[in-house]
Amino acid sequence: MILLTGFEPFGGEPTNPSWSAVRRAAGLLAGQGHEAVAVELPCVFGSSIDVLGGALERFRPGIVLCVGQAGGRERISLERVAINVDDARIPDNAGRQPIDEPVIQGGPAAYFSTLPIKACREAVHRLGVPVEVSQTAGTYVCNHVFYGLMDLLAVRPGIRGGFIHVPYSTEQGEANRQPGLAIEDMAAALVAIATTTAGRTSDVRVPAGAEH
């Protein structure tokens, strides 16, 4: 079972491309014979991890792809690391704005993705979709969910998971005068990431780092 999660809209946007993309990707994966389900998370500190934990218990997936919007980025971003800090520049959808607080009190400083992120990057690149390995998932609800996911998976051996950021949709990008990407391309990238993860037990060793 492949579990994909996306977020409800936030920050005044009418839609969230992460939710549109995971719904489409789940349908495409099902059409290829994979068991897949999409779950929408609230853009709320705390509650988002609660909903994610409930989905893990309900569906018992082998792979988890959590997806969020990163308006302004130009590429699909395979996130490498989640850090144990909430530092919200803007309030979440419940009006919460934690500043310099841990995601999990007493948790480790960081968790790494257990997806084969470099192999996934190569698979998405072969589709002609812009993609990168990212070294920061921010400190808002996306990183909060990424860290929460990896903390939940730390006691669930055998489940691999990680976080992927997607740019604005094409329409959002035009409205915000920022880069945008078609939902169809996002969904295709997520399918490639899911199937690459399902077909590999280790990552490839190729450079995909950053100087800054």
C-alpha positions as CSV (number, residue, x, y, z in Angstrom):
1,M,0.0,0.0,0.0
2,I,1.3,3.5,-0.9
3,L,-0.1,6.3,1.2
4,L,0.1,9.8,-0.3
5,T,-0.8,12.9,1.7
6,G,-1.4,16.5,0.6
7,F,-2.5,19.6,2.4
8,E,-5.6,21.8,2.4
9,P,-5.1,25.4,1.0
10,F,-3.3,27.9,3.3
11,G,-1.9,31.4,3.2
12,G,-4.9,32.8,1.3
13,E,-4.6,30.5,-1.7
14,P,-7.8,29.0,-3.0
15,T,-6.3,25.6,-3.8
16,N,-3.3,23.6,-2.8
17,P,-1.5,21.8,-5.6
18,S,-0.1,19.1,-3.3
19,W,-3.6,17.8,-2.7
20,S,-4.6,17.9,-6.4
21,A,-1.4,16.1,-7.3
22,V,-1.6,13.3,-4.8
23,R,-5.2,12.6,-5.7
24,R,-4.2,12.3,-9.3
25,A,-1.1,10.3,-8.5
26,A,-3.1,7.8,-6.4
27,G,-5.4,7.2,-9.3
28,L,-2.6,6.7,-11.7
29,L,-0.9,4.3,-9.4
30,A,-4.1,2.3,-9.0
31,G,-4.4,2.2,-12.7
32,Q,-0.9,0.6,-12.8
33,G,-2.0,-2.1,-10.3
34,H,-0.6,-0.6,-7.1
35,E,-2.7,-0.2,-4.0
36,A,-2.6,3.6,-3.3
37,V,-4.7,6.1,-1.3
38,A,-4.6,9.9,-0.9
39,V,-5.3,11.6,2.4
40,E,-5.7,15.4,2.9
41,L,-4.0,16.8,6.0
42,P,-5.0,20.1,7.7
43,C,-2.5,22.8,7.5
44,V,-2.4,23.0,11.3
45,F,0.4,22.3,13.7
46,G,-0.3,19.2,15.8
47,S,-3.5,18.2,14.1
48,S,-1.7,17.4,10.8
49,I,0.4,14.8,12.6
50,D,-2.7,13.4,14.3
51,V,-4.4,12.8,11.0
52,L,-1.3,11.3,9.5
53,G,-0.9,8.9,12.4
54,G,-4.5,7.9,12.0
55,A,-4.0,7.2,8.3
56,L,-0.9,5.0,9.1
57,E,-3.0,3.0,11.5
58,R,-5.9,2.7,9.1
59,F,-4.1,1.9,5.8
60,R,-0.9,0.3,7.1
61,P,1.2,1.4,4.1
62,G,4.6,0.2,3.1
63,I,5.5,3.6,1.5
64,V,4.4,7.0,2.6
65,L,4.9,10.1,0.4
66,C,3.9,13.4,2.2
67,V,3.6,16.3,-0.2
68,G,3.3,20.0,0.4
69,Q,3.3,23.3,-1.5
70,A,6.5,25.4,-1.8
71,G,5.3,28.5,-3.6
72,G,8.3,30.2,-5.4
73,R,10.3,27.0,-5.9
74,E,10.8,26.0,-9.6
75,R,11.3,22.3,-9.1
76,I,9.9,19.2,-7.5
77,S,11.9,19.0,-4.3
78,L,12.8,15.7,-2.7
79,E,13.5,16.7,0.9
80,R,16.5,15.1,2.5
81,V,16.1,16.1,6.2
82,A,13.4,17.1,8.7
83,I,14.5,19.2,11.7
84,N,12.9,19.2,15.2
85,V,11.7,22.8,15.2
86,D,8.5,24.7,14.5
87,D,9.2,28.4,13.7
88,A,6.1,29.8,11.8
89,R,6.5,33.0,9.8
90,I,2.7,33.1,9.4
91,P,-0.1,31.5,11.5
92,D,-1.5,28.1,10.4
93,N,-5.1,27.6,9.5
94,A,-6.1,27.4,13.1
95,G,-4.3,30.6,14.0
96,R,-1.4,28.9,15.7
97,Q,2.1,30.4,15.3
98,P,4.7,28.4,17.2
99,I,8.1,30.1,17.4
100,D,11.3,28.1,18.2
101,E,9.3,25.1,19.6
102,P,10.2,21.5,19.1
103,V,8.0,19.4,16.9
104,I,8.4,16.5,19.4
105,Q,9.6,17.4,22.8
106,G,12.8,15.4,23.5
107,G,13.0,14.1,20.0
108,P,16.3,13.9,18.0
109,A,17.5,17.0,16.3
110,A,16.7,15.6,12.8
111,Y,15.5,12.7,10.8
112,F,16.6,11.8,7.3
113,S,14.1,10.6,4.6
114,T,14.1,6.9,4.0
115,L,13.2,7.3,0.4
116,P,15.9,6.6,-2.2
117,I,15.9,10.3,-3.0
118,K,18.7,10.3,-5.6
119,A,17.3,7.4,-7.5
120,C,13.9,9.2,-7.4
121,R,15.5,12.4,-8.6
122,E,16.9,10.6,-11.6
123,A,13.5,8.9,-12.4
124,V,11.7,12.2,-12.3
125,H,14.4,13.9,-14.4
126,R,13.9,11.2,-17.1
127,L,10.3,12.4,-17.4
128,G,11.5,15.9,-18.2
129,V,10.1,17.3,-15.0
130,P,12.3,19.8,-13.1
131,V,13.5,18.2,-9.9
132,E,16.1,18.6,-7.1
133,V,17.2,17.1,-3.8
134,S,16.5,19.8,-1.2
135,Q,18.4,20.3,2.0
136,T,15.6,22.2,3.8
137,A,11.9,21.6,4.2
138,G,11.5,24.9,6.0
139,T,10.1,25.3,9.5
140,Y,6.4,25.5,8.8
141,V,3.7,22.8,8.8
142,C,5.5,20.9,5.9
143,N,8.6,20.3,8.0
144,H,6.4,19.6,11.0
145,V,4.6,16.8,9.1
146,F,7.9,15.5,7.7
147,Y,9.5,15.3,11.2
148,G,6.3,13.8,12.6
149,L,6.1,11.2,9.9
150,M,9.7,10.0,10.4
151,D,9.1,10.0,14.2
152,L,6.1,7.8,13.7
153,L,8.0,5.5,11.3
154,A,10.9,5.2,13.7
155,V,8.7,2.7,15.7
156,R,7.3,1.1,12.5
157,P,10.2,-0.8,10.9
158,G,9.8,-1.7,7.3
159,I,7.8,1.4,6.2
160,R,9.7,3.9,4.1
161,G,8.7,7.5,3.9
162,G,9.7,11.1,3.2
163,F,8.5,14.5,2.1
164,I,8.2,16.1,-1.4
165,H,7.6,19.8,-2.0
166,V,5.8,20.8,-5.2
167,P,5.8,24.3,-6.8
168,Y,2.7,26.4,-7.3
169,S,0.4,25.1,-9.9
170,T,0.6,26.8,-13.3
171,E,-2.4,28.9,-12.5
172,Q,-1.1,29.9,-9.1
173,G,2.2,30.7,-10.5
174,E,0.7,33.1,-13.1
175,A,-1.5,34.7,-10.4
176,N,1.5,35.2,-8.1
177,R,4.0,35.9,-10.8
178,Q,6.1,33.0,-9.6
179,P,7.2,29.7,-11.2
180,G,4.5,27.1,-11.7
181,L,4.1,23.5,-12.7
182,A,1.2,21.6,-14.2
183,I,-0.6,19.3,-11.8
184,E,-0.2,16.5,-14.4
185,D,3.6,16.8,-14.2
186,M,3.5,16.8,-10.4
187,A,1.4,13.7,-10.4
188,A,3.7,12.0,-12.9
189,A,6.6,12.8,-10.7
190,L,4.9,11.4,-7.6
191,V,4.2,8.2,-9.5
192,A,7.8,7.9,-10.5
193,I,8.9,8.5,-6.9
194,A,6.5,5.9,-5.6
195,T,7.4,3.2,-8.1
196,T,11.1,3.9,-7.9
197,T,10.9,3.5,-4.1
198,A,8.9,0.3,-4.4
199,G,11.4,-1.2,-6.8
200,R,14.6,-0.4,-4.8
201,T,16.1,-1.3,-1.5
202,S,19.0,1.1,-1.7
203,D,19.8,4.5,-3.2
204,V,22.2,5.4,-6.0
205,R,25.4,7.2,-5.2
206,V,25.5,10.3,-7.4
207,P,26.1,14.0,-6.5
208,A,22.9,16.0,-5.7
209,G,24.1,18.3,-2.9
210,A,24.2,22.1,-2.7
211,E,26.8,24.7,-2.0
212,H,24.4,27.0,-0.1
